[in-house]
Amino acid sequence: MKVTMIGSGYVGLVSGVCFADFGHDVVCVDKDAGKIEALRKGVMPIYEPGLEQLVATNVKAGRLSFSTDVETSVADSDVVFIAVGTPSRRGDGHADLSYVYAAAREIAAHVKGFTLIVTKSTVPVGTGDEVERIIRDTNPEADVAVVSNPEFLREGAAIEDFKRPDRIVIGISDDRAREVMTEVYRPLYLNQAPLLFTERRTSELIKYAANAFLAMKITFINEVADLCEKVGANVQEVSRGIGLDGRIGAKFLHAGPGYGGSCFPKDTLALAKTAQDHDSPLRLIETTISINDNRKRAMGRKVIAAVGGEVRGKKIAVLGLTFKPNTDDMRDSPAISIIRTLQDGGANVVGYDPEGMENATTVIDDIVYAKDAYAAADGADALVIVTEWNQFRALDMARLKKIMANPILVDLRNIYRHDEIVRHGFHYTSIGRPDLAEKT
């Protein structure tokens, strides 16, 4: 099938290349001519494991191309996906749908023959209705069906998620659309991926409800971790104990410095705003947002406490700047608030991240960037692990002990064991676990 992907950011690019890898003829369209030119040269606008090679393979095979020409791309397509950004709108927290609606108007002007227009972007309930209205107003003769098909891609594992999904949610109100969408995803039948066909508004809400629930689950275990620290319990064992319950599950029960990224912060806020607008407030989600925002600064204060309550003039090394491993995404990363809290206390911060330092320069000021973890730790009064990149999981503690000014390790991801770190002569602070440093 001929597929056009409007928007070549994270969702559009990953989805487009995966559809091409299935055998569809895909063109990824973007207004950013520089981005398109870079993609044609094989330069990715984001870091995602395996993406560069998959793009190269499908471009070489002739199944994937990149363009700024909306008119030609749309006119030749059976299915047009809208995969543009829906950031939080300044001032009120609602999802900014201006890019979605602009794409709908442009698509409507150029469609030919029966065409599916599929919203891949994360959008509030009722957006599909408005997209359909815009298309009818722009081109009353257009023969289209508007479909909701939300993405469920984890940054750092997006290709695997697309090709082996838990479910594919499709919101339709047209029987012809069902046939076309079934054919679009037919290559996944061998993996027995369940296609969940539902009403369009329900599909839109499923995406928001899923992200909000996961954000709430993360926030829950973070609060339990705080309690563990007060009562002398171990949050990792608590997580395992409740996660083995099939009704709860083990995923998203890892205590840490709070959630960030491109989805959870804006999606929880947009869902809360939608609920308020319909006089059906979601108090649990509103509280989740507040707790998570406060937690990030609290982690900065936790670092200060570990250093003895005073960081003015001290060098603090921060390992991991992105909101999670295997991405270069800095959006709402806990590292941002943690570093600002340390800087407010007068600390000199040195940071290192395997992929995120270029993006970090746009959101974090007055920080020195190191070439690797050991360069960051050299002469540091404390080493803080914020993001659990694999390369931080087996650091040479003997080497760190020699080069650091003070052997203090603050592990905000619990990737080490107390006993092994204390054995190397470190003062060790983690999340929600008994502090054994004082017992050795």
C-alpha positions as a Python dict, from the first residue, in 0.01 Angstrom:
ca = {
    (1, 'M'): (0, 0, 0),
    (2, 'K'): (106, 361, -51),
    (3, 'V'): (148, 533, 284),
    (4, 'T'): (229, 895, 364),
    (5, 'M'): (351, 995, 710),
    (6, 'I'): (297, 1364, 785),
    (7, 'G'): (562, 1454, 1041),
    (8, 'S'): (908, 1298, 1055),
    (9, 'G'): (977, 1331, 1424),
    (10, 'Y'): (1000, 1044, 1670),
    (11, 'V'): (662, 882, 1606),
    (12, 'G'): (640, 957, 1235),
    (13, 'L'): (990, 842, 1149),
    (14, 'V'): (981, 520, 1351),
    (15, 'S'): (631, 433, 1228),
    (16, 'G'): (717, 518, 870),
    (17, 'V'): (1033, 310, 854),
    (18, 'C'): (861, 13, 1020),
    (19, 'F'): (572, 26, 773),
    (20, 'A'): (829, 35, 493),
    (21, 'D'): (1005, -263, 646),
    (22, 'F'): (673, -448, 627),
    (23, 'G'): (676, -392, 250),
    (24, 'H'): (457, -83, 215),
    (25, 'D'): (564, 209, -5),
    (26, 'V'): (618, 493, 245),
    (27, 'V'): (704, 859, 212),
    (28, 'C'): (781, 1060, 528),
    (29, 'V'): (691, 1426, 485),
    (30, 'D'): (809, 1720, 692),
    (31, 'K'): (808, 2098, 649),
    (32, 'D'): (1161, 2115, 788),
    (33, 'A'): (1368, 2103, 468),
    (34, 'G'): (1689, 2067, 669),
    (35, 'K'): (1557, 1758, 846),
    (36, 'I'): (1445, 1600, 517),
    (37, 'E'): (1780, 1670, 353),
    (38, 'A'): (1960, 1516, 649),
    (39, 'L'): (1738, 1207, 638),
    (40, 'R'): (1812, 1166, 268),
    (41, 'K'): (2179, 1159, 364),
    (42, 'G'): (2115, 902, 635),
    (43, 'V'): (2148, 1143, 927),
    (44, 'M'): (1886, 1075, 1195),
    (45, 'P'): (1718, 1365, 1382),
    (46, 'I'): (1687, 1146, 1694),
    (47, 'Y'): (1880, 867, 1859),
    (48, 'E'): (1691, 540, 1861),
    (49, 'P'): (1873, 203, 1863),
    (50, 'G'): (1855, 32, 1523),
    (51, 'L'): (1679, 319, 1348),
    (52, 'E'): (1966, 439, 1128),
    (53, 'Q'): (2029, 94, 984),
    (54, 'L'): (1659, 25, 926),
    (55, 'V'): (1621, 356, 741),
    (56, 'A'): (1924, 280, 524),
    (57, 'T'): (1795, -68, 439),
    (58, 'N'): (1450, 49, 333),
    (59, 'V'): (1574, 354, 141),
    (60, 'K'): (1809, 126, -53),
    (61, 'A'): (1520, -112, -124),
    (62, 'G'): (1314, 177, -262),
    (63, 'R'): (1032, 139, -9),
    (64, 'L'): (1112, 452, 196),
    (65, 'S'): (1162, 812, 84),
    (66, 'F'): (1158, 1160, 238),
    (67, 'S'): (991, 1472, 103),
    (68, 'T'): (869, 1823, 177),
    (69, 'D'): (604, 1791, -98),
    (70, 'V'): (272, 1733, 77),
    (71, 'E'): (61, 1767, -239),
    (72, 'T'): (223, 1490, -444),
    (73, 'S'): (272, 1258, -148),
    (74, 'V'): (-91, 1282, -31),
    (75, 'A'): (-242, 1255, -378),
    (76, 'D'): (-64, 924, -440),
    (77, 'S'): (-152, 765, -105),
    (78, 'D'): (-404, 510, 16),
    (79, 'V'): (-338, 603, 379),
    (80, 'V'): (-214, 932, 524),
    (81, 'F'): (-96, 931, 885),
    (82, 'I'): (-83, 1250, 1090),
    (83, 'A'): (217, 1218, 1322),
    (84, 'V'): (291, 1577, 1419),
    (85, 'G'): (365, 1706, 1767),
    (86, 'T'): (98, 1783, 2027),
    (87, 'P'): (296, 1964, 2298),
    (88, 'S'): (137, 2117, 2605),
    (89, 'R'): (-16, 2451, 2515),
    (90, 'R'): (145, 2743, 2693),
    (91, 'G'): (-62, 2893, 2968),
    (92, 'D'): (-323, 2624, 3027),
    (93, 'G'): (-167, 2278, 2981),
    (94, 'H'): (-411, 2161, 2712),
    (95, 'A'): (-266, 1973, 2417),
    (96, 'D'): (-170, 2212, 2136),
    (97, 'L'): (-355, 2074, 1835),
    (98, 'S'): (-260, 2349, 1592),
    (99, 'Y'): (-17, 2124, 1405),
    (100, 'V'): (-275, 1846, 1375),
    (101, 'Y'): (-540, 2081, 1240),
    (102, 'A'): (-297, 2247, 999),
    (103, 'A'): (-200, 1904, 867),
    (104, 'A'): (-569, 1812, 824),
    (105, 'R'): (-633, 2124, 614),
    (106, 'E'): (-332, 2059, 394),
    (107, 'I'): (-418, 1692, 346),
    (108, 'A'): (-780, 1775, 260),
    (109, 'A'): (-672, 2003, -21),
    (110, 'H'): (-478, 1730, -199),
    (111, 'V'): (-650, 1392, -144),
    (112, 'K'): (-764, 1200, -449),
    (113, 'G'): (-994, 900, -441),
    (114, 'F'): (-1085, 717, -124),
    (115, 'T'): (-818, 791, 137),
    (116, 'L'): (-777, 704, 503),
    (117, 'I'): (-661, 989, 720),
    (118, 'V'): (-522, 839, 1037),
    (119, 'T'): (-432, 1031, 1351),
    (120, 'K'): (-115, 877, 1496),
    (121, 'S'): (-41, 1178, 1717),
    (122, 'T'): (-158, 1164, 2076),
    (123, 'V'): (-473, 1375, 2083),
    (124, 'P'): (-758, 1445, 2329),
    (125, 'V'): (-1103, 1292, 2296),
    (126, 'G'): (-1298, 1451, 2013),
    (127, 'T'): (-999, 1553, 1801),
    (128, 'G'): (-1096, 1308, 1526),
    (129, 'D'): (-1438, 1473, 1505),
    (130, 'E'): (-1274, 1813, 1456),
    (131, 'V'): (-1029, 1674, 1198),
    (132, 'E'): (-1323, 1533, 1005),
    (133, 'R'): (-1505, 1867, 1022),
    (134, 'I'): (-1197, 2054, 898),
    (135, 'I'): (-1160, 1817, 605),
    (136, 'R'): (-1527, 1848, 507),
    (137, 'D'): (-1509, 2227, 527),
    (138, 'T'): (-1185, 2242, 330),
    (139, 'N'): (-1284, 1994, 60),
    (140, 'P'): (-1651, 1889, 65),
    (141, 'E'): (-1588, 1648, -222),
    (142, 'A'): (-1314, 1457, -45),
    (143, 'D'): (-1382, 1083, -9),
    (144, 'V'): (-1210, 1012, 322),
    (145, 'A'): (-1245, 822, 645),
    (146, 'V'): (-1087, 963, 960),
    (147, 'V'): (-931, 702, 1188),
    (148, 'S'): (-767, 710, 1532),
    (149, 'N'): (-462, 484, 1565),
    (150, 'P'): (-259, 592, 1870),
    (151, 'E'): (104, 490, 1910),
    (152, 'F'): (241, 298, 2207),
    (153, 'L'): (614, 329, 2146),
    (154, 'R'): (871, 341, 2422),
    (155, 'E'): (1171, 555, 2342),
    (156, 'G'): (1475, 331, 2327),
    (157, 'A'): (1265, 27, 2229),
    (158, 'A'): (1036, 180, 1966),
    (159, 'I'): (1117, -49, 1674),
    (160, 'E'): (1060, -360, 1882),
    (161, 'D'): (738, -211, 2020),
    (162, 'F'): (609, -134, 1672),
    (163, 'K'): (687, -477, 1532),
    (164, 'R'): (578, -676, 1837),
    (165, 'P'): (300, -470, 1992),
    (166, 'D'): (83, -568, 2286),
    (167, 'R'): (-213, -434, 2091),
    (168, 'I'): (-301, -213, 1797),
    (169, 'V'): (-587, 22, 1879),
    (170, 'I'): (-794, 144, 1584),
    (171, 'G'): (-1087, 382, 1624),
    (172, 'I'): (-1318, 385, 1322),
    (173, 'S'): (-1669, 472, 1214),
    (174, 'D'): (-1644, 349, 853),
    (175, 'D'): (-1644, -16, 742),
    (176, 'R'): (-1415, 64, 448),
    (177, 'A'): (-1161, 196, 695),
    (178, 'R'): (-1162, -132, 882),
    (179, 'E'): (-1062, -321, 567),
    (180, 'V'): (-780, -83, 483),
    (181, 'M'): (-638, -71, 837),
    (182, 'T'): (-650, -449, 855),
    (183, 'E'): (-441, -462, 539),
    (184, 'V'): (-197, -198, 668),
    (185, 'Y'): (-121, -410, 973),
    (186, 'R'): (-155, -749, 802),
    (187, 'P'): (222, -818, 823),
    (188, 'L'): (189, -837, 1202),
    (189, 'Y'): (-58, -1126, 1188),
    (190, 'L'): (227, -1376, 1221),
    (191, 'N'): (311, -1220, 1556),
    (192, 'Q'): (-55, -1252, 1655),
    (193, 'A'): (-77, -884, 1740),
    (194, 'P'): (-435, -816, 1851),
    (195, 'L'): (-618, -549, 1654),
    (196, 'L'): (-862, -374, 1884),
    (197, 'F'): (-1128, -201, 1674),
    (198, 'T'): (-1335, 48, 1867),
    (199, 'E'): (-1514, 380, 1836),
    (200, 'R'): (-1290, 674, 1752),
    (201, 'R'): (-1340, 867, 2075),
    (202, 'T'): (-1274, 554, 2278),
    (203, 'S'): (-951, 496, 2088),
    (204, 'E'): (-834, 849, 2167),
    (205, 'L'): (-906, 803, 2536),
    (206, 'I'): (-730, 465, 2553),
    (207, 'K'): (-396, 627, 2476),
    (208, 'Y'): (-429, 893, 2745),
    (209, 'A'): (-567, 651, 3003),
    (210, 'A'): (-279, 408, 2944),
    (211, 'N'): (-9, 671, 2989),
    (212, 'A'): (-180, 823, 3291),
    (213, 'F'): (-208, 484, 3460),
    (214, 'L'): (161, 407, 3405),
    (215, 'A'): (261, 751, 3534),
    (216, 'M'): (46, 690, 3839),
    (217, 'K'): (210, 350, 3894),
    (218, 'I'): (558, 508, 3884),
    (219, 'T'): (451, 779, 4125),
    (220, 'F'): (298, 525, 4361),
    (221, 'I'): (617, 324, 4397),
    (222, 'N'): (819, 643, 4440),
    (223, 'E'): (603, 740, 4735),
    (224, 'V'): (635, 389, 4876),
    (225, 'A'): (1013, 429, 4842),
    (226, 'D'): (998, 739, 5060),
    (227, 'L'): (807, 544, 5321),
    (228, 'C'): (1060, 261, 5301),
    (229, 'E'): (1337, 503, 5388),
    (230, 'K'): (1147, 614, 5697),
    (231, 'V'): (1062, 267, 5828),
    (232, 'G'): (1373, 76, 5722),
    (233, 'A'): (1216, -136, 5447),
    (234, 'N'): (1354, -215, 5100),
    (235, 'V'): (1149, -77, 4810),
    (236, 'Q'): (1299, -320, 4560),
    (237, 'E'): (1173, -613, 4762),
    (238, 'V'): (838, -441, 4811),
    (239, 'S'): (816, -392, 4434),
    (240, 'R'): (895, -756, 4372),
    (241, 'G'): (649, -867, 4636),
    (242, 'I'): (359, -675, 4488),
    (243, 'G'): (469, -713, 4125),
    (244, 'L'): (444, -1091, 4143),
    (245, 'D'): (70, -1042, 4191),
    (246, 'G'): (-77, -1100, 3846),
    (247, 'R'): (-334, -828, 3907),
    (248, 'I'): (-56, -571, 3952),
    (249, 'G'): (243, -678, 3742),
    (250, 'A'): (610, -591, 3784),
    (251, 'K'): (652, -325, 3515),
    (252, 'F'): (679, 43, 3608),
    (253, 'L'): (742, -42, 3971),
    (254, 'H'): (1104, 75, 3982),
    (255, 'A'): (1158, 362, 4222),
    (256, 'G'): (1354, 657, 4092),
    (257, 'P'): (1372, 1034, 4056),
    (258, 'G'): (1036, 1072, 3880),
    (259, 'Y'): (908, 1034, 3526),
    (260, 'G'): (986, 1261, 3232),
    (261, 'G'): (1001, 1237, 2856),
    (262, 'S'): (784, 1330, 2563),
    (263, 'C'): (466, 1150, 2672),
    (264, 'F'): (386, 1113, 3040),
    (265, 'P'): (420, 1478, 3150),
    (266, 'K'): (216, 1631, 2868),
    (267, 'D'): (-34, 1346, 2839),
    (268, 'T'): (-123, 1335, 3208),
    (269, 'L'): (-168, 1712, 3204),
    (270, 'A'): (-380, 1707, 2888),
    (271, 'L'): (-601, 1429, 3028),
    (272, 'A'): (-649, 1617, 3354),
    (273, 'K'): (-748, 1931, 3160),
    (274, 'T'): (-992, 1736, 2943),
    (275, 'A'): (-1152, 1585, 3252),
    (276, 'Q'): (-1186, 1927, 3414),
    (277, 'D'): (-1345, 2068, 3099),
    (278, 'H'): (-1608, 1795, 3112),
    (279, 'D'): (-1672, 1844, 3484),
    (280, 'S'): (-1535, 1498, 3563),
    (281, 'P'): (-1202, 1568, 3734),
    (282, 'L'): (-943, 1293, 3765),
    (283, 'R'): (-809, 1363, 4113),
    (284, 'L'): (-564, 1074, 4109),
    (285, 'I'): (-400, 1207, 3793),
    (286, 'E'): (-394, 1564, 3919),
    (287, 'T'): (-219, 1445, 4234),
    (288, 'T'): (21, 1229, 4033),
    (289, 'I'): (129, 1534, 3832),
    (290, 'S'): (190, 1738, 4145),
    (291, 'I'): (383, 1465, 4325),
    (292, 'N'): (605, 1399, 4025),
    (293, 'D'): (688, 1767, 3974),
    (294, 'N'): (786, 1804, 4339),
    (295, 'R'): (987, 1483, 4343),
    (296, 'K'): (1245, 1599, 4090),
    (297, 'R'): (1350, 1895, 4305),
    (298, 'A'): (1338, 1670, 4611),
    (299, 'M'): (1598, 1446, 4448),
    (300, 'G'): (1828, 1746, 4419),
    (301, 'R'): (1783, 1808, 4789),
    (302, 'K'): (1854, 1440, 4853),
    (303, 'V'): (2190, 1479, 4682),
    (304, 'I'): (2268, 1788, 4890),
    (305, 'A'): (2183, 1598, 5209),
    (306, 'A'): (2412, 1311, 5104),
    (307, 'V'): (2700, 1557, 5066),
    (308, 'G'): (2642, 1686, 5417),
    (309, 'G'): (2380, 1954, 5361),
    (310, 'E'): (2606, 2204, 5182),
    (311, 'V'): (2721, 2198, 4818),
    (312, 'R'): (2837, 2557, 4767),
    (313, 'G'): (3165, 2553, 4576),
    (314, 'K'): (3163, 2174, 4553),
    (315, 'K'): (3191, 1975, 4232),
    (316, 'I'): (2900, 1738, 4171),
    (317, 'A'): (2925, 1490, 3883),
    (318, 'V'): (2595, 1385, 3724),
    (319, 'L'): (2581, 1068, 3513),
    (320, 'G'): (2283, 1047, 3280),
    (321, 'L'): (2099, 1354, 3154),
    (322, 'T'): (1825, 1211, 2932),
    (323, 'F'): (1495, 1110, 3089),
    (324, 'K'): (1572, 741, 3025),
    (325, 'P'): (1846, 530, 2863),
    (326, 'N'): (1879, 463, 2489),
    (327, 'T'): (1746, 801, 2381),
    (328, 'D'): (1878, 1154, 2341),
    (329, 'D'): (1547, 1302, 2459),
    (330, 'M'): (1583, 1567, 2730),
    (331, 'R'): (1217, 1663, 2754),
    (332, 'D'): (1113, 1696, 3120),
    (333, 'S'): (1412, 1489, 3227),
    (334, 'P'): (1451, 1467, 3607),
    (335, 'A'): (1816, 1564, 3554),
    (336, 'I'): (1710, 1918, 3463),
    (337, 'S'): (1541, 1989, 3797),
    (338, 'I'): (1808, 1803, 3994),
    (339, 'I'): (2089, 2004, 3837),
    (340, 'R'): (1907, 2333, 3885),
    (341, 'T'): (1855, 2252, 4252),
    (342, 'L'): (2224, 2176, 4291),
    (343, 'Q'): (2316, 2497, 4109),
    (344, 'D'): (2079, 2696, 4330),
    (345, 'G'): (2278, 2558, 4623),
    (346, 'G'): (2600, 2686, 4470),
    (347, 'A'): (2735, 2357, 4329),
    (348, 'N'): (2956, 2331, 4022),
    (349, 'V'): (2795, 2060, 3810),
    (350, 'V'): (2975, 1840, 3559),
    (351, 'G'): (2759, 1611, 3347),
    (352, 'Y'): (2800, 1318, 3115),
    (353, 'D'): (2550, 1132, 2898),
    (354, 'P'): (2624, 886, 2616),
    (355, 'E'): (2376, 1046, 2374),
    (356, 'G'): (2203, 1344, 2534),
    (357, 'M'): (2467, 1610, 2583),
    (358, 'E'): (2399, 1800, 2261),
    (359, 'N'): (2030, 1830, 2345),
    (360, 'A'): (2113, 1906, 2707),
    (361, 'T'): (2290, 2226, 2604),
    (362, 'T'): (1953, 2370, 2499),
    (363, 'V'): (1788, 2321, 2839),
    (364, 'I'): (2065, 2325, 3101),
    (365, 'D'): (2288, 2627, 3157),
    (366, 'D'): (2623, 2667, 3338),
    (367, 'I'): (2723, 2303, 3332),
    (368, 'V'): (3050, 2148, 3217),
    (369, 'Y'): (3022, 1842, 2994),
    (370, 'A'): (3272, 1559, 3032),
    (371, 'K'): (3397, 1309, 2774),
    (372, 'D'): (3306, 1007, 2989),
    (373, 'A'): (3197, 902, 3336),
    (374, 'Y'): (3548, 903, 3482),
    (375, 'A'): (3630, 1248, 3346),
    (376, 'A'): (3311, 1374, 3508),
    (377, 'A'): (3400, 1212, 3842),
    (378, 'D'): (3760, 1337, 3850),
    (379, 'G'): (3790, 1564, 4156),
    (380, 'A'): (3418, 1543, 4232),
    (381, 'D'): (3276, 1570, 4582),
    (382, 'A'): (2988, 1341, 4483),
    (383, 'L'): (2885, 1124, 4191),
    (384, 'V'): (2512, 1109, 4110),
    (385, 'I'): (2354, 848, 3883),
    (386, 'V'): (2035, 994, 3737),
    (387, 'T'): (1981, 783, 3424),
    (388, 'E'): (2052, 409, 3422),
    (389, 'W'): (2253, 373, 3099),
    (390, 'N'): (2411, 28, 3074),
    (391, 'Q'): (2763, 172, 3075),
    (392, 'F'): (2702, 306, 3427),
    (393, 'R'): (2610, -36, 3567),
    (394, 'A'): (2966, -166, 3609),
    (395, 'L'): (3176, 137, 3694),
    (396, 'D'): (3527, 75, 3830),
    (397, 'M'): (3472, 174, 4193),
    (398, 'A'): (3840, 143, 4285),
    (399, 'R'): (3927, 386, 4007),
    (400, 'L'): (3652, 626, 4111),
    (401, 'K'): (3770, 616, 4472),
    (402, 'K'): (4117, 727, 4362),
    (403, 'I'): (4009, 1016, 4141),
    (404, 'M'): (3719, 1162, 4342),
    (405, 'A'): (3773, 1429, 4605),
    (406, 'N'): (3514, 1262, 4828),
    (407, 'P'): (3385, 905, 4788),
    (408, 'I'): (3012, 979, 4781),
    (409, 'L'): (2782, 795, 4540),
    (410, 'V'): (2415, 888, 4510),
    (411, 'D'): (2236, 621, 4308),
    (412, 'L'): (1892, 750, 4209),
    (413, 'R'): (1818, 436, 4004),
    (414, 'N'): (1924, 164, 4250),
    (415, 'I'): (2153, -4, 4000),
    (416, 'Y'): (2412, -99, 4266),
    (417, 'R'): (2400, -294, 4593),
    (418, 'H'): (2479, -122, 4917),
    (419, 'D'): (2731, -380, 5032),
    (420, 'E'): (2945, -374, 4717),
    (421, 'I'): (2972, 6, 4712),
    (422, 'V'): (3037, 46, 5085),
    (423, 'R'): (3307, -220, 5057),
    (424, 'H'): (3498, 15, 4827),
    (425, 'G'): (3492, 287, 5092),
    (426, 'F'): (3205, 494, 4955),
    (427, 'H'): (2924, 663, 5137),
    (428, 'Y'): (2627, 529, 4940),
    (429, 'T'): (2276, 671, 4910),
    (430, 'S'): (2001, 508, 4707),
    (431, 'I'): (1623, 523, 4676),
    (432, 'G'): (1396, 350, 4926),
    (433, 'R'): (1654, 111, 5071),
    (434, 'P'): (1817, 88, 5415),
    (435, 'D'): (2139, 288, 5432),
    (436, 'L'): (2411, 40, 5517),
    (437, 'A'): (2690, 294, 5500),
    (438, 'E'): (2657, 369, 5870),
    (439, 'K'): (2670, 0, 5961),
    (440, 'T'): (3012, -77, 5817),
}
